[in-house]
Every structure is written in C-alpha cells, then in structure tokens.
Amino acid sequence: MAKLPEIASLWIGGELSWLEQLCLKSFADQGHHITLYSYAPIPNLPKGVHAGDASEIFPADPMYRHAITGSPAIHADLWRLHLLKNTNKIWVDCDVLCYQPFDYDKEHVFGWEKHNLVCNAVLGLPKDSPALDSLMSFFDDEYAIGRWLKPHQQAALEAERDAGRPVHMTQQDWGFTGPKAVTWFLNQSGEIEHAQKAEAFFAVTFKDRNHFIISRHNPEEKFTDKTRGVHLWARRLKPRLRDDENNKPRRGSFLDRMLKQHEIDPKDAPIQPKTTKLFGSSDDPRFRAILAIEALKGDEPVAQLAKNNNVEPHEIREWRTTLVRNAQKLFQEQRS
C-alpha cells in the first residue's frame, strides 16, 4: 500500500476540547502522520498527534482577525495557503473526522459542500497549482475586492476605495477569505474539475449536524465508499453539546460510537463556555447588529453578552428589537 499523505491543521487558542481531540486522533488512528500547528504549546494533544510551530509556516504578527467578531478565521485562511505552498500536506479543519484513510494518489483533494461551493475545511493542492498562486497573489493586497462578491457589494467597496477609504480584508463581510474565494479561483484555473462529490467530506449537511449526537439518527446511512472525512460543523454543534447535552453526545449516537472507537473521554476535555467579545464599540452600526444577532441566537445570556462587550443589557435588547422590527423592510429593499 502506498504511503498515506500527511495531514495538517492549525489551532489558535488554548486547550482542545474533546471534539477536536477526537477528530485529530482519528487521522492518527487511520494511519496518517498528522501535525497540529500552533503559535503556543497545546497541553492536551491526543496520542499520535504531532505538534508543529505555526510561525514556521506563516507569522503570528500581524494576527488577521475579523474586525467585529475578533475571529482568527481570516488568519487561518491565509495560513493554510502558505501551508499548501510550502509543504506536501493536506489541510483539514480541526472538526473534520477521518472516517476512512485519505488514500488519494493525487494532490488535488477538496469537495463540494453544496451546489457551486467548495468548502475549504479539507483542502489539498499541488505547490504549482494556478489557483493557489492566484489566491496568494490576490490576498497580498489586503484591500483587494473579490470578484466573487455580489455586484452591489463590489460597487460599495469600489466607492469606498475611490473615496480614499479602502476597506481592509479584516473589515469586509464575514467569510471574505474563505470558501467562496477558493471556489472562484478554482473555477478560474479549471482545477474545479477535481472537486469530489459532497459524499467525500460533507455527506451530512450543516442543517443535519445534530444527527451526529442524537441516537435515533444514523449519519452513516448517508456515507458511501467514497466518504473519507466527516465535517462536524463544530461552530454550531459545540454550543448544542455544551449547553443542552451535558457536554457529550447521546449514548448510541454516531459521535458516541466514534469516541469509544478512538478512546476519547469527553470528561477529560469538556467544551468550554462561550464568551462572545467583539472588537468594536456601540458607535459602530455593525457592532450593534452583530450583538443583536448573537442575542437572537441565544447561545449566551444578554447580561453576559453585555458584560463581555462593555455595554448595557438594555442596549442589546433595544438593538435586537430594532433588528427584528426592520428585518422585513431590509429584505424587501434587497429584492428591489
């Protein structure tokens, strides 16, 4: 059997939760050499997972964080491009579980999440990939305007640029450097032809993510012999596990079986409470809007959201009410 490709991921934060431990260890258990890169030591790496210095791939300074949410996802998007350019490793997000070995004999490894969108949670490209070169060149200009954006979004950014106020990538809409950008450049280079069907990594959709943790569902019914990885959609699955499921999947569920198979105990690395701290002030309309959305989602009490972001609870409730009251009008204007 040919040697399996090496796998790599990046972690920006403190300790891992059991969900990340499970996903990372699943690659080691399936025979892959997997490296988790970080800018600081991680105290609870699971057995078989190697530690790597993230600064050897891409520096931590500056740390590219979304201007409002503070998320380092932009930095991770840029980091993975440099990983692909400088190594022969396949990138996976820390919430991708290895269901079967990634026994590919090709360097293009990615798949459709849904119609017309490749998800970069799994991404392998050859070093001489035209799409990879174009992505890296494009994001060298931190004020670049994406041609994959909607016409009205491009027009607004062009107007700001022409007025002498170019919008930095960290201040653009969420996800600017993510899957839509990757999909656009893969289309431009023709490498999109290598995209695998959703069954390869995204057999279970975002909408059905809770099927992983509820015993009456069996996600494996959707898997095929082409299924290699399973994206667990941790950004939304972890709050459900933490707040509603006593920090573990239900007995007999898919994730419960995977935990037993890979010998991970949730009690040893619980999912920590969420703390939403945004980078902004109440003078910024986007700051108010995002806090209103967080309040609507209900993942965190309004009082805690207010405390974390140095505003009053009644302000968040007012912004939430304003958002709901004006939502219909906003969407009607968007259609017109």
N, C-alpha and C positions, 0 to 999 in steps of 0.2 A: 504493500500500500504506500502511495506517495505521502511525503511529509505534509502534515496539515499546515495551512497558513497561520502565521502568528496574528494574534488579536490584541487590540489596544483600546483603552478608554481613558477618560480624564475625570478627575474628581476635584472640585473646588469647594472645600468646606472642611468640616470636622470629621467625626466618626461616621462610618457607614451604618445604615440600617440593615435589618435582616434581608430586606428586599434586594438591595444592591449586593449584599454578600451572596445571596442565592444565585443571582444572575452571573456574577463574576466567577463563582466557583463552578457553575455549570459548564463553563468553557474549559476550565482545567480538568474537570471530571470527564469531559468528552475527548480529552487528549490534546487540547490546544495549549500552546505557550501563550499565556495572557498576561499583559502588563497593565497595571493601573497607574497612570501617571498622576502626579500631584505636585503642588508647589510647597507643601509641608508634609511631614510624615503623617501617615494614617495609622492609628494604633490598633485597628481591628481588621486588618486584611485577612480574608479567609485563606485556608490552607490551599496551596498550589498557585496562588495569585502573586505575581511578581510586582515589586514596587519600582516605579520609574520617576526620574526627575523631569517634571514638565518643562522646566526652563531650558532644558537641552533641545526642546522642540520649538518653543515659542516663549518669549519672555513674559513675565507676570506684570511688568510695568511698561506701558500702562495696562491696567485691567479694564477691558472693554465691557462695561455694564450698561444695561438699558437705563436711560436717564431717569425714568419714572419708577419702574419696578425694582431697579437695582440688580436684576438678574444678570449673572455672568454668561448667559447663553450665547451672547454675541462673541465673547472671548472664546468660548468652546467651539463655535462655528469656525472662527479663524484658525484656532489651534489645530483642528482636525485636518484642515487643508495643508498645513505645514507638516503634520504627521505623514500624510499620504505622499507629499513631495519628497520627504527625507527618509522614509523607511519603506519596507515592503509589507507593512502590517495593514490589516483590515480594521477600520474603526467600528466600534459598537457603542451605543449609549449604555449607561450602567443599569438600565431597566430592560435590556434585551437578554432573554434567557436562551441558552443553547439547547435546543431540543434534539438535534442531531448534529454531528460534526459538520463544519463548513468545509466539506471535502471538495472544494472547487479547484479546477486546474486552470482557471482564468483569473485575470486581475480585476476585471470589472465585476464588482459584487454590490448590487443595490436592487431595490424592488419598488414596485408601485404600492403606495399606501391606499390610494383610491384613484379614480379616473383622472388622468393628467397631472398627478402629483407623485413624485418620487420622494420618499421620506429618507432623510439623511441619518436616521438612527442606526442604520447599517450602511457603511459606505467603503467600498474598495475601488481604487482607481490606479492604473499604472502611473509611474512617475512622469511619463511623457504624454499623459492624457491632455488633449487640447482643452477639454472642459476644465480640468484642474488648473492649467496655466491661465486660462481666461478668468476663472474665479479669483485666483490670487492677484492677477493684474488689476482686475476690477476693484477689489477691496483695498488695493494700495492707495486709492483715492478715497479717503474716509468720508467724503462729501458726495460721492457718486450717486447718481439717480438711476434706479433699477428700471430696465425696460420691461420687466415682468409686472410692474405695478400697473394699476388701472389708470386710464388716461387722465382722469381728474386728479389722481394722486401725483402723477408725474407733473401735471400742469402746476399744481400748488408748490411742489418742490422747485420747479424751474422759476416760478415767480419769486420765491424767497431767494434763490441764488442770484437772479438778475437784480434784485433789490439790495444785494450786498450782504444777505443773511443766509448763506448756505447752511443746510441742515446736516449736522453730523450723523453718522450711522447710528450712534447711540441714542439719538433723539428722534429717529424715524419710528414708524409704526412697528409694533412687536412682530418679530419673525422676519425682518428685512433680510437678514443674512442666512436664513435657513432653507427649508425645503424648496420654496418657490424659486429662489435664486439657483440652487443646484439643478432643479428641473429645467429651468430656462437655458442654462449653459450646456447641459447635456443634450437638449434639443438642438441648440445651435451647432454643436460639434458633430451631431449624428450618433453620439455614443448612447443616446437614449434607447437604441435598439437592443442594448444589453440588459435593459430593465427586466427583472423577473416578475412574474405574476404575484399578486398580493399574498398568495398562499405561502410564499417563501419565508416572509418575515412578519406579515400583517394579516394573518388568517383571521384573527379576532380583531374587529374594528374598535375604534375608540368608544363608540356608542355601547358596545357589548363588553366593555372592560371588566365590569363587576362579575361577569360569568367566571372569571378566574378564581373567585373567592367564595362562590356560592355552590354548595354541593349538588343542588338539583340540576346544574348545568354541567355539560361536559365539552369544554372547548376543543378537545382532541378530535371530536367528530368533524371539525372543520379542517383538520390538518390532513396533508397528503404526504406522499413520499418525497415531495419537493420541499416540505417545510423543514427549514434548518433552524431558524431563530423565531422567537416569540416576543414581540414587543408588548410590554405590560402596561404602558401608559401610566407610569408611576406618578406623574404630576397630579393626576386626578384620582388615581387608585389609592395612593398613600393616605390622603385625608380620610377617605372612607374607612380604611383599615384602622387608622389611629382613633378616629372619633366614634365610629359606630360598630366596630367589630372586635373590640378589646385587643387591638394590635396584633391580630393574627387572622389568617383565613379560616373559614369554617371547616370543621372536620369532614374529610372526604372530598373536599373541593380540589380542583386542579393544583392550586398553589400549595395546599396542604400536602398533597402527594409529592410535589416537587421538593418541598422542604425535607420530607423524610428521605427521599431518594438521594439528596445531596447533603444530608446530615447538617442542616442549619436549624438552630433553635431560636425562634423569634424572641424569647425572653432574654437572650444574651445581647441583642442589639435592637431594642424597640425603636419604632418610628417616633421621632421627637415632635413635640408640639410645634405647630406652625407659628411663625412670627412674621407678619407682613409689615415690613418697614420700607416705605417708598422714599425715593430720592426726589424731593420737591417740597413745595410749600403750598399753603392754601390760596395763594395768589395765582397759582397755575391752574387753568381750567382742566388740563389733562390729569393733574394730580387729584383734583376733586372727583373727576369722572372715574378714575381707576379705583379710588377708595369707595365710591358709591357702588361700583361693580363688585368689589370684594365684599361689601356689606350685603349685597343682594345674594351673593353665592352662599353666605352664611357659614363659611369654613371657620370663621373666627368671630367671637363676640364683638359687637360695635364698641363696647367700652375698651376692649383690648386693642382693637384697631386704632382707636383714638389715642390711647396711651403711647403706643408704639410710634405714632406719627405726629405727636405733639399738636394735636387738635382736640377740640371738644366733641364729645359724643353727639351732642345735638346738631353740630355742623354736619357730621357724616349722615345723620338721619335726614337732614334737610337736603343734602346733595343726592341722597338715594331717592327721596321723593321727587326731586326735580328731574332726575334721570328717568324715572318711571313715567312721570307726567308728560314728558316731552318725547318719549321714545317713538310713539306713533307718528308724530309730526316729522321727526328726523328721518324715519324710514320712508315716509311719503315724499319728502323733499329729495331723497336719494334716488327714487324711481323717476322723478320728473326731469 
